[in-house]
């Protein structure tokens, strides 16, 4: 009987350890994230007035705080680690006929702002915070000229998440 109890204790311990790691990983990954929309055909101008929480995001972020090498707060520029940078450059070089690709910046489960990859060849002015398509690294999140305050790039939740990820340069 004793070996049976010992086996049960070992199984229970491994199960609890596995759950703790899973929760720990979830908490670690609940910081800064950069998502594309699930429907890649939607242009930003079509959703600029849609509530951000109603947008359907890709199930996996384009990159997270763990993929950032450094984020320079004063200029809102960032450098990605090599693997994430490769995927990011593919997006930046693609573009499409509409000239923009929307994205959502979030922290944990909170969506902070809508942004777009904007084509420098587009005749439309960016509708929100944007990154130029084809931009080289470091990548910069620009505010449109006619943007009204507040600047959502400077949201305290983003600052804190980037600081927690250890990538923030003030």
N, C-alpha and C positions, 0 to 999 in steps of 0.2 A: 504494500500500500504506500509506503514512503516514496518509492520512485515515482508513483503516479502523482502524488502531491508536489514533488519537486519539479516534475515535468510541467504541471499546471502553473506553478509559480514562474517558471522560466518563460513559458508562452505568454502569460499575463505581463511579465516585465518587458518582454520584447514588444508586445502590442502597445503598451503604455509609452515606451521609448519612441516607437514609430509615430504615434500620435503627437507626442511632444515635438519631434522634429518637424512634422508636417505643419503644426501650428506655428512653430518658430520660423519656418520658411515662409509661411503665409504672411506673418507679421513683417518679416524682413523685406518682402516683395510688395508691401502695401504702400510704398512711397510714390515718388514721382514716376509718371508714365506718359508716354507720347503715343497716341492711338490714331490710326487711320479709320475711316468709316468702313463698315461692312460692305456697303454698296459703293464701289469705286467709280461709278458713273455720275454720282451727284456732284454738282459744282457748288462752290461756296456761296455764290450769290443766291442760289435757290434755298439755302438753309440759314442764311444770316439772321433771320428773325424767328427761327424755330427754337423753342426751348432746348438748351443744350442737353438736358437730361433725357430728352425723347429721341436723341440720335442713336442709331444702332452702330456700335463700335465693333471693330475686329475683335475676335476672341483673344488674340495675343497682341500685346503692344509692339509697336515698331521698335521702341527701345525704352528702357527704364533707367532709373538713377544708377543701377548697377552697371549699365553699359556706357556711362559717361566717364571720361577720364578727368575732365575739369569743366566747370561752369563758371564763367566770369560774370558776376552779378551786375556790376556797374554798366556793362555793355550788352548783357543778355546774349553772350556768345558762348559756344560750347564746343568741346572736342570730344569725339566718341572714341571708344576703344576700337581696335582694328576690325573685329568681327561685325560689330554694330555699324561701324562707319561704312563698310562695304555694302550692307543692305540699305543704309541711308542714302548713299551715293546713287544707288540704282533708282530709288524713288526720285531723287533730285534731278536725275538725267532724263527721266521718262517724260513727264508732262503729258498733256493731252490737248485735244482741240479747244476745250473750254479755257485752257491756260491756267487752271488752278486745281489743286488737290487739297481738300479740307482735312484737318487733323484736330484732335482734341487733346489738350493737356490736362492731366488729372493728378490728384494726390490721393492715394487710397481709393475709396469709392466715390470721392467727390470730384466732379468735373469742374475745372477752374475756368478754362476759356477755349473758344474756338479759334483756330488759326488756319492758314492756308499756305501751301507751296504756290508761289506766284511766278508766272513766266515774265521775264524781262521784256519779251516781245509782245505781251498782251496789251491791247488798247484800253483795257479796264484797269482802274486803280484798285489796289488790294482793298478788300472789304473789312479786314481785321488784321491782327498780328500776322506777319508773314515771313517766310524764308524764300529767297529767290531760287527758282529752279536752276540747277546747274551751278549753284554756289560752291566754292571750295571750302574746305575746313580751315579754320574754325567757322562753324555755322552761326549765323546771327539771326535772332528773332527781332524783326523790325516792327515798329508801330507805324500804321498808316499816317500820313500827314494830317488828315482831318479827324483823327481819332479823338474821342472825348474822354476825359478822365473818368474813372481811375485807370491807370495802366495795369491791366491784369497780369502782365508778366512779372510784376513786382509783388504779387500776392504773398503774404506771409507764410501760407501753407507750403508754397513752392520753395521758398527760402529755407524753411525748416526741414523739408524733406531732402533737399539737396545737401544741406549741412549734415543731416543724419547720415546720408550716403557717403559723406566724406569727400565730396567733389567740389564744394563751393569755394570759390576764390572771390573775396570781397573787394 
